[in-house]
Amino acid sequence: MYGMGKLKEKIKVLSELVAFEHTIFSASFIIIAMIVSSNSVHGSGFFGFKTLILCVIALVTARNFAMSFNRICDRDIDIENERTKNRPSVDGRLRLSSMVIFCVINAVLFVLTSFFINDLAFKLSIPFLLILGFYSFMKRFSYFSHLVLGLSLGLAPIAGDIAVSAEVHLWTIFLSMGVLFWVAGFDILYSLQDIDYDKKSNLYSIPSKFGMENSLHIARIFHITTVFFWALFLKFSVTHVFAIIGLVLSALMLLYEHIIVKRDINNIPRAFFTTNGYLGFVFLFFIILDSIVRI
């Protein structure tokens, strides 16, 4: 019993290390891409349980790799930041060796899973991991770190399309570009919490460079761009009326996010976790409905 308790505690700490609950940000969009790709290739939104299971494993292991690698690289930053100093990567709950092993295991599992998906997925598995890892260094030398994070999550729809069709369609690029600017926009809002620390530590972020008001404007522009690219995604894909409703609701949720952050900067956690978390599932729900009821 003691051994099982230790194992549960270890899993809990590792889950906190990678913020496992944030997987929802990319999970919904990889499934959206898989459904639309299946409709395009097979005439049905159902792509099979085998593909679903493999993609879930690939998504989780890729994200575990990215987050654990980021936590390893950011240990010197996180330990000095009041907001992050209680992360398990720096508060003594996890040894560096444990994090490295966890990171490597997930990278290997991602590549192996990609091998069983198809040839293109396997060929792109290492480049995808390099992009995911590259984000961890960006904040040290470039204000484009938000966009690289967006690119990292924007790979999810491309991966979903590849898993189902073994190719990348034009609509997938538009969907991914939308995810890129969506994530970059809410990451700018989230980074407002660290604006003083980033300035003091000479870290690169849009808030530390351009200030709070300008950052709010840039985040709005990014999210307007998001809606534009998602509209192109619908135009060039096999989707119908319910998909459009999903897009409109997603746009309204982005508007709500900016309203509550503008009203009170303390609303950032609610905007980041709640609004963006629900947004992906709302869009996914209407894509599923659109695939079933084609009007």
C-alpha positions as CSV (number, residue, x, y, z in Angstrom):
1,M,0.0,0.0,0.0
2,Y,2.8,2.4,0.8
3,G,4.4,1.7,-2.6
4,M,1.1,2.4,-4.4
5,G,0.7,5.6,-2.4
6,K,4.2,6.8,-3.4
7,L,3.4,6.0,-7.1
8,K,0.1,8.0,-7.0
9,E,2.0,10.9,-5.4
10,K,4.7,10.7,-8.1
11,I,2.1,10.7,-10.9
12,K,0.3,13.7,-9.2
13,V,3.6,15.6,-9.1
14,L,4.4,14.8,-12.7
15,S,1.0,15.8,-13.8
16,E,1.5,19.2,-12.0
17,L,4.9,19.5,-13.6
18,V,3.4,19.4,-17.1
19,A,0.1,21.1,-16.2
20,F,-1.7,18.1,-17.7
21,E,-5.1,19.8,-17.6
22,H,-3.8,22.3,-20.2
23,T,-3.8,19.5,-22.8
24,I,-7.3,20.6,-23.5
25,F,-6.0,23.6,-25.5
26,S,-4.6,21.4,-28.3
27,A,-6.7,18.2,-27.8
28,S,-9.9,19.7,-29.2
29,F,-8.2,21.0,-32.3
30,I,-6.4,17.8,-33.2
31,I,-9.8,16.0,-33.1
32,I,-11.4,18.8,-35.2
33,A,-8.7,18.2,-37.8
34,M,-9.2,14.4,-37.7
35,I,-13.0,14.7,-38.1
36,V,-12.8,17.1,-41.0
37,S,-10.0,15.1,-42.7
38,S,-12.0,11.9,-42.3
39,N,-15.0,13.6,-43.9
40,S,-12.8,14.8,-46.8
41,V,-11.1,11.5,-47.4
42,H,-13.6,8.9,-46.3
43,G,-16.9,10.7,-46.5
44,S,-17.5,10.1,-42.8
45,G,-16.3,11.9,-39.7
46,F,-15.5,8.6,-38.0
47,F,-11.8,7.8,-38.4
48,G,-11.6,4.7,-36.2
49,F,-10.6,3.9,-32.6
50,K,-7.1,2.8,-33.5
51,T,-6.2,6.2,-35.0
52,L,-7.9,8.0,-32.1
53,I,-5.9,6.0,-29.5
54,L,-2.6,6.5,-31.3
55,C,-3.2,10.2,-31.7
56,V,-4.2,10.6,-28.0
57,I,-0.9,8.9,-27.0
58,A,1.1,11.0,-29.5
59,L,-0.6,14.2,-28.2
60,V,0.0,13.4,-24.6
61,T,3.6,12.3,-25.0
62,A,4.5,15.2,-27.2
63,R,3.1,17.7,-24.7
64,N,4.7,15.9,-21.8
65,F,8.0,16.2,-23.6
66,A,7.5,19.9,-24.4
67,M,6.4,20.9,-20.9
68,S,9.0,18.8,-19.0
69,F,11.8,20.1,-21.3
70,N,10.5,23.7,-20.7
71,R,10.5,23.2,-16.9
72,I,14.1,21.8,-17.1
73,C,15.3,24.8,-19.1
74,D,13.4,27.3,-17.0
75,R,14.5,26.1,-13.5
76,D,16.8,29.2,-13.0
77,I,13.9,31.5,-14.0
78,D,11.1,29.8,-12.2
79,I,12.9,29.6,-8.8
80,E,13.2,33.4,-8.8
81,N,9.7,34.2,-9.9
82,E,7.1,34.6,-7.1
83,R,4.4,33.1,-9.3
84,T,6.3,30.0,-10.3
85,K,8.6,29.3,-7.4
86,N,6.3,26.5,-6.1
87,R,6.4,24.4,-9.2
88,P,7.6,20.9,-8.5
89,S,10.6,21.5,-10.9
90,V,12.1,24.0,-8.4
91,D,10.6,23.4,-5.0
92,G,12.4,20.1,-4.3
93,R,9.6,17.6,-5.1
94,L,11.3,16.4,-8.3
95,R,14.9,15.8,-8.9
96,L,16.5,17.0,-12.1
97,S,17.3,13.4,-13.1
98,S,13.7,12.4,-12.7
99,M,12.6,15.2,-15.0
100,V,15.2,14.3,-17.6
101,I,14.2,10.7,-17.6
102,F,10.5,11.6,-17.9
103,C,11.3,14.0,-20.8
104,V,13.3,11.4,-22.7
105,I,10.8,8.6,-22.2
106,N,8.0,10.8,-23.6
107,A,10.1,11.8,-26.6
108,V,10.8,8.2,-27.4
109,L,7.2,7.2,-27.0
110,F,6.1,10.0,-29.3
111,V,8.4,8.8,-32.0
112,L,7.4,5.2,-31.6
113,T,3.7,6.1,-31.7
114,S,4.3,8.2,-34.8
115,F,5.8,5.1,-36.5
116,F,2.6,3.2,-35.9
117,I,0.5,6.0,-37.3
118,N,2.0,6.3,-40.8
119,D,5.2,7.0,-42.7
120,L,4.7,10.8,-42.9
121,A,3.9,11.0,-39.2
122,F,7.1,9.1,-38.4
123,K,9.2,11.3,-40.7
124,L,7.9,14.5,-39.1
125,S,8.1,13.3,-35.5
126,I,11.7,14.5,-34.9
127,P,11.1,17.9,-36.6
128,F,8.0,18.3,-34.5
129,L,9.9,17.6,-31.3
130,L,12.6,20.1,-32.3
131,I,10.0,22.8,-32.7
132,L,8.4,21.9,-29.4
133,G,11.8,22.1,-27.6
134,F,12.9,25.3,-29.4
135,Y,10.1,27.3,-27.6
136,S,11.9,26.8,-24.3
137,F,14.8,29.0,-25.4
138,M,12.8,31.7,-27.1
139,K,12.1,33.9,-24.1
140,R,15.8,34.3,-23.5
141,F,16.4,36.1,-26.8
142,S,13.2,36.9,-28.8
143,Y,9.8,38.6,-28.3
144,F,8.4,36.1,-30.8
145,S,8.3,33.5,-28.0
146,H,4.5,33.8,-28.0
147,L,4.3,33.0,-31.7
148,V,6.6,30.0,-31.3
149,L,4.4,28.7,-28.5
150,G,1.4,29.2,-30.8
151,L,3.3,27.3,-33.5
152,S,3.9,24.4,-31.1
153,L,0.2,24.0,-30.4
154,G,-0.7,24.7,-34.0
155,L,1.1,21.5,-35.0
156,A,-1.7,19.6,-33.4
157,P,-4.3,20.0,-36.3
158,I,-1.6,19.2,-38.9
159,A,-0.7,16.1,-36.9
160,G,-4.4,15.1,-36.9
161,D,-4.8,15.6,-40.6
162,I,-1.6,13.6,-41.3
163,A,-2.8,10.7,-39.0
164,V,-6.1,10.4,-40.9
165,S,-5.1,11.2,-44.5
166,A,-1.3,10.9,-44.6
167,E,-1.1,14.3,-46.1
168,V,-1.6,18.0,-45.2
169,H,-4.5,19.8,-46.8
170,L,-4.8,23.6,-47.3
171,W,-7.6,23.9,-44.8
172,T,-5.4,22.3,-42.2
173,I,-2.8,25.1,-42.6
174,F,-5.6,27.7,-42.1
175,L,-6.9,25.9,-39.0
176,S,-3.3,25.6,-37.6
177,M,-2.6,29.3,-38.3
178,G,-5.7,30.2,-36.4
179,V,-4.5,28.1,-33.4
180,L,-1.1,29.7,-33.7
181,F,-2.5,33.3,-33.3
182,W,-5.2,32.1,-30.7
183,V,-2.5,30.7,-28.5
184,A,-0.1,33.6,-29.0
185,G,-2.8,36.0,-28.1
186,F,-3.8,34.4,-24.9
187,D,-0.2,33.8,-24.0
188,I,0.4,37.5,-24.3
189,L,-2.5,38.1,-21.8
190,Y,-1.1,35.4,-19.5
191,S,2.4,37.0,-19.7
192,L,1.0,40.3,-18.3
193,Q,1.2,38.6,-14.9
194,D,5.0,38.5,-15.2
195,I,5.6,41.9,-16.8
196,D,7.7,43.3,-13.9
197,Y,9.7,40.1,-13.4
198,D,10.5,39.8,-17.1
199,K,11.7,43.4,-17.2
200,K,13.9,42.9,-14.1
201,S,15.3,39.6,-15.4
202,N,15.9,40.8,-19.0
203,L,13.5,38.2,-20.4
204,Y,11.8,38.8,-23.7
205,S,8.1,39.0,-23.9
206,I,5.7,41.4,-25.7
207,P,4.4,42.8,-22.4
208,S,7.9,43.5,-21.1
209,K,8.8,45.2,-24.4
210,F,5.6,47.1,-25.3
211,G,3.8,47.6,-22.0
212,M,0.4,46.6,-20.8
213,E,-1.9,48.6,-23.1
214,N,0.0,47.9,-26.3
215,S,0.1,44.2,-25.4
216,L,-3.7,44.2,-25.0
217,H,-4.0,45.7,-28.4
218,I,-1.6,43.2,-29.9
219,A,-3.5,40.3,-28.3
220,R,-6.7,41.7,-29.8
221,I,-5.1,41.8,-33.3
222,F,-3.9,38.3,-32.9
223,H,-7.3,37.0,-32.0
224,I,-9.0,38.9,-34.9
225,T,-6.4,37.2,-37.1
226,T,-7.4,33.9,-35.4
227,V,-11.1,34.3,-36.5
228,F,-10.0,35.2,-40.0
229,F,-7.9,32.1,-40.4
230,W,-10.6,29.9,-38.9
231,A,-13.1,31.4,-41.4
232,L,-10.7,30.4,-44.2
233,F,-10.5,26.9,-42.6
234,L,-14.3,26.6,-42.9
235,K,-14.3,28.0,-46.5
236,F,-11.8,25.5,-47.8
237,S,-12.9,22.4,-45.9
238,V,-15.9,20.0,-45.9
239,T,-18.0,21.9,-43.3
240,H,-21.5,23.3,-43.2
241,V,-23.8,25.6,-41.1
242,F,-23.1,24.2,-37.7
243,A,-19.4,24.7,-38.1
244,I,-20.1,28.4,-38.9
245,I,-22.1,28.6,-35.7
246,G,-19.2,27.1,-33.8
247,L,-16.9,29.7,-35.2
248,V,-19.2,32.6,-34.3
249,L,-19.5,31.3,-30.7
250,S,-15.7,30.9,-30.5
251,A,-15.3,34.5,-31.7
252,L,-17.7,35.7,-29.0
253,M,-15.8,33.8,-26.4
254,L,-12.6,35.6,-27.5
255,L,-14.4,38.9,-27.3
256,Y,-15.6,38.0,-23.8
257,E,-12.0,37.1,-22.8
258,H,-10.7,40.6,-23.8
259,I,-13.6,42.3,-22.1
260,I,-13.0,40.7,-18.7
261,V,-9.2,41.2,-18.9
262,K,-9.7,44.9,-19.9
263,R,-12.1,45.3,-17.0
264,D,-9.7,43.8,-14.4
265,I,-6.3,42.4,-14.9
266,N,-6.9,40.0,-12.1
267,N,-9.3,38.2,-14.4
268,I,-6.4,36.8,-16.4
269,P,-6.5,33.3,-14.8
270,R,-10.2,33.0,-15.6
271,A,-9.7,34.2,-19.1
272,F,-6.8,31.9,-19.7
273,F,-8.0,28.6,-18.2
274,T,-11.8,28.8,-18.3
275,T,-12.6,30.8,-21.5
276,N,-9.9,29.3,-23.7
277,G,-10.5,25.8,-22.3
278,Y,-14.2,25.9,-23.2
279,L,-13.6,27.6,-26.5
280,G,-11.9,24.5,-28.0
281,F,-14.6,22.2,-26.8
282,V,-17.4,24.5,-28.1
283,F,-15.8,24.6,-31.5
284,L,-15.3,20.8,-31.5
285,F,-18.9,20.2,-30.4
286,F,-20.2,22.1,-33.4
287,I,-17.7,20.4,-35.8
288,I,-19.0,17.0,-34.6
289,L,-22.6,18.2,-35.0
290,D,-21.7,19.6,-38.4
291,S,-20.3,16.2,-39.4
292,I,-23.5,14.4,-38.3
293,V,-26.1,16.9,-39.5
294,R,-24.9,18.3,-42.9
295,I,-27.0,21.3,-43.6
